[in-house]
């Protein structure tokens, strides 16, 4: 018999420390979960909020004639980019249901997918951050990222069939009822015909069915095979996918890349390698070319402090994205006459003092990194901003370094760190 998860109580489920401890121990990357009537700030991400984000991002795509981040399926078939632009939501739809009514007159089975709502989620980003901060505190910080996705339509099955991703998924229905059918990793491995399948009746007895509506939350691990099912009714669900497919060894190699490039210098840019002998007559390879011998000597000059700084800079850049694929950016042009404040009191500009040069500091936000002086006006400005002050830029950036500091500040502003005060 297919297992159908349900909740026998309508008592609100609070996502408190007790919940997260239990989740980390029993569910994270282990088994699915269905929670009915969740009490969380995330419920502010209602159907109306999601519709506003969807229209905002659709308008952006129409402006540049590029539907990147959107996918649209008709009867399970993916349509081309030019056609996607023609079927995106508009403000006149007024709501997700209004958009659906317009679409169902055109298509008996459609699915709209959007993977880029994070880029426009400026007003409600703190709700996601509050959620992920607790998640990461209990399960660890993702080496890749989390991203926000949306599935909307009256499609009867996920357009690409039964599949498995490399991310754990938290799903939040905002309209209609959502059903997810799941199979554990080992079952999928033993039954390869399940991959991308649309006909899987003989496998249903081994599946688990999660059925959720607005106010509920589902979760399944990255190894879980899954597909969404429907009777053709309208539903809209946004999700948070936490990617867990990047091993620590990749983080280490990426962290050291800039340091290795610096150490190798010109040798690192050569595209051919001079040699004396490729191998001996026996086939044995026992001699390194001169370029490799030089590289060994250069890499051996790496000091523990240089290694620590390389890792610190890389880690700071990584966490400056707050665990997300991208973060919202609002246009903010800065000048010596501007007044600014942090975009959010939950979004600090990160900084660190160089461990190899006492006078140097690094600043980071939204995945970008800038360099400055410990005694610079820019550093003093950042410290003031991080205490949630409204700051007049001209009070801090003066003298010979003003132009350089303004350029660095604009880089941080372009990444979404600050907002202008009129």
Buried (B, 14 or more C-beta within 10 A) or exposed (E): EEEEBEEEEEEEBEBEEEBBEEBBEEBBBEBBBBBBBBBBEBBEBBBEBBBBBBBBBBBBBBEEEEBEBBBBBBEBEBBEBEEBBEBBBBEEBBBBBBBBEBBBEEBEBBBBBBBBBBBBBBEBBBBBBBBBEBBBEBBEEBBBBBBBBBBBBBBBBBBBBBBBBEBBBBBBBBBBBBBBBBBBEEBBEEBEEBEEBEEBEEBEEBBBBBBBBBBBBBBBBBBBBBBBBBEEEBBBBBBBBBBBEBEEEEBEEBBBEEBBEEBBEEBEEEEEEEEEEEEEEEEEEEBEBEBEEBBEEBEEEBEEEBBEBBBBBBBBBBBBBBBBBBBBBEEBEBEBEBBBBBBBEEBBBBBBBBBEEEEBBBBBBBBBBBBBBBEBBBBBBBBBBBEEEEBBBBEBBEEEBBEBBBEBBBBBBBBBBBBBEE
